[in-house]
C-alpha cells in the first residue's frame, strides 16, 4: 500500500512540477536574468531567495515545493503547500499535494481535512473523491468511502482506474459485511 501511495504522490507532484515549470518560464529575477543553477540544491537556493522577495508568489511557491519534494525535503514542501493554501484556499491542487504529504507523514486526520476542504470547493472533483475514498477506506469508514468512490465512478466510468475503483468498492462492501 505504501508503494502505491508513494507512486501516486510522485505522479501528482511531478504533474505539479511540470505545470509550475510551464507557468514559471524563467527562474531569474525581474531583470530577465535566467537560472544558471545546475544542481537541485542551487535551484532551491535561487527559488528561496526569490521567495523571500516575493513571499506571495504562488507560482514560485509551487515550484519551490516541487523541488523540495525532489530533494527529499518533505517538511519544507509541506510548509510551502501550507502557505499556498493560505494564499488561495480554493487551490485544489495544493490541497491535494498537502493531503498527500500529510498522509505520507502519517497525519491521516490532517490529510482527511485537506481533502474535505477541497471537496467543499469542488464536490464533483473526480480525483479528490478518489483520494478521499481511499483514505476513508484505510480508516475503515467503508460506507463513506464507497459513497465517494461512486462519485468518482460517476465521472470516470471506464478505464483501469475505474476498474480499480470498482474493486475497492467490492472489497469495502465485503469488509463492511454488505
C-alpha positions in Angstrom: 0.0 0.0 0.0 2.9 2.4 0.9 4.4 1.8 -2.6 1.1 2.7 -4.2 0.8 5.9 -2.1 4.3 6.9 -2.8 3.8 6.3 -6.5 0.7 8.4 -6.5 2.5 11.1 -4.5 5.4 11.1 -7.0 3.0 11.2 -10.0 0.8 14.1 -8.6 3.8 16.1 -7.5 5.5 15.5 -10.9 2.5 16.9 -12.6 2.6 19.9 -10.3 6.2 20.4 -11.1 5.6 20.3 -14.8 2.6 22.6 -14.6 4.6 25.1 -12.4 7.5 24.9 -14.9 5.2 25.8 -17.7 3.8 28.7 -15.8 7.2 29.7 -14.4 9.1 30.2 -17.7 12.1 31.9 -16.1 13.7 31.3 -12.8 15.5 34.6 -12.9 14.6 37.8 -11.3 12.6 40.6 -12.7 15.6 41.9 -14.7 15.3 38.9 -17.0 18.3 37.1 -15.7 17.9 33.3 -16.3 18.7 30.5 -13.9 22.2 29.1 -14.4 21.9 26.7 -11.5 23.0 23.2 -12.4 22.2 21.3 -9.2 18.9 20.8 -7.5 20.3 22.5 -4.3 21.3 25.5 -6.4 17.8 25.8 -7.9 16.3 25.5 -4.5 18.6 28.2 -3.1 17.7 30.5 -6.0 14.0 30.0 -5.5 14.3 30.5 -1.8 16.0 33.9 -2.4 13.2 34.8 -4.8 10.5 33.6 -2.3 12.0 35.9 0.3 11.5 38.9 -2.1 8.0 37.7 -3.3 6.5 35.6 -0.4 3.0 35.7 -2.0 4.1 34.5 -5.5 2.1 31.3 -5.8 3.9 30.0 -8.9 7.2 30.4 -7.1 6.0 28.6 -4.0 4.6 25.8 -6.1 7.9 25.4 -7.9 9.8 25.5 -4.6 7.5 22.8 -3.1 8.1 20.6 -6.1 11.9 21.0 -5.9 11.7 20.3 -2.1 9.9 17.0 -2.9 12.6 16.1 -5.4 15.3 16.8 -2.8 13.5 14.8 -0.2 12.8 17.9 2.0 9.3 16.8 2.8 8.8 19.2 5.8 9.8 22.2 3.7 7.5 21.0 0.9 4.6 20.7 3.3 5.3 24.2 4.6 5.3 25.6 1.1 1.9 23.9 0.3 0.5 25.2 3.6 1.5 28.7 2.5 -0.1 28.2 -0.9 -3.4 27.0 0.7 -3.4 30.1 3.0 -2.8 32.4 -0.1 -5.5 30.6 -2.1 -7.9 28.4 -0.1 -9.6 27.3 -3.3 -6.4 25.9 -4.8 -7.4 22.2 -5.2 -4.0 21.1 -6.5 -2.1 22.5 -3.5 -4.7 21.0 -1.1 -4.3 17.6 -2.8 -0.5 17.8 -2.6 -0.7 18.9 1.0 -3.0 16.0 1.8 -0.6 13.5 0.2 2.3 14.9 2.2 0.3 14.7 5.4 -0.6 11.2 4.5 3.0 10.1 3.9 3.9 11.6 7.3 1.2 9.5 9.0 -1.1 12.5 9.7 -4.3 10.9 8.4 -6.6 13.3 10.1 -4.9 16.3 8.6 -4.9 14.7 5.2 -8.6 13.9 5.6 -9.3 17.6 6.5 -7.5 18.9 3.4 -9.4 16.6 1.1 -12.7 17.6 2.8 -11.8 21.2 2.3 -11.0 20.5 -1.4 -14.4 18.8 -1.8 -16.1 21.9 -0.3 -14.7 23.9 -3.2 -15.2 21.2 -5.9 -17.6 18.5 -4.7 -17.6 16.7 -8.0 -13.8 16.6 -8.5 -13.2 13.0 -9.5 -9.5 12.8 -8.4 -10.3 14.3 -4.9 -13.2 12.0 -4.5 -10.9 9.0 -5.4 -8.2 10.1 -3.0 -10.7 10.8 -0.2 -12.4 7.4 -0.7 -9.1 5.6 -0.5 -8.2 7.5 2.7 -11.6 6.7 4.2 -11.2 3.1 3.2 -7.9 3.0 5.0 -9.6 4.5 8.1 -12.2 1.8 7.8 -15.1 4.2 7.2 -16.4 1.9 4.4 -19.8 3.4 3.9 -18.5 6.9 3.3 -15.5 5.5 1.2 -18.0 3.7 -1.0 -20.0 6.8 -1.5 -17.0 8.9 -2.6 -15.7 6.2 -4.8 -19.1 6.0 -6.5 -18.9 9.8 -7.1 -15.5 9.1 -8.8 -17.1 6.4 -11.0 -19.9 8.8 -11.9 -17.4 10.9 -13.9 -14.9 8.2 -14.8 -16.9 5.1 -15.9 -14.3 3.3 -18.0 -10.6 2.5 -17.8 -8.1 1.0 -15.4 -8.8 3.5 -12.6 -12.5 2.8 -12.9 -11.8 -0.9 -12.7 -9.6 -0.4 -9.7 -12.3 1.8 -8.1 -14.9 -1.0 -8.6 -12.5 -3.5 -6.9 -12.1 -1.2 -3.9 -15.9 -0.9 -3.6 -16.3 -4.6 -3.7 -13.6 -5.1 -1.1 -15.1 -2.4 1.2 -18.5 -3.9 0.9 -17.1 -7.3 1.9 -15.3 -5.7 4.9 -18.5 -3.9 5.9 -20.5 -7.1 5.6 -22.8 -5.7 2.9 
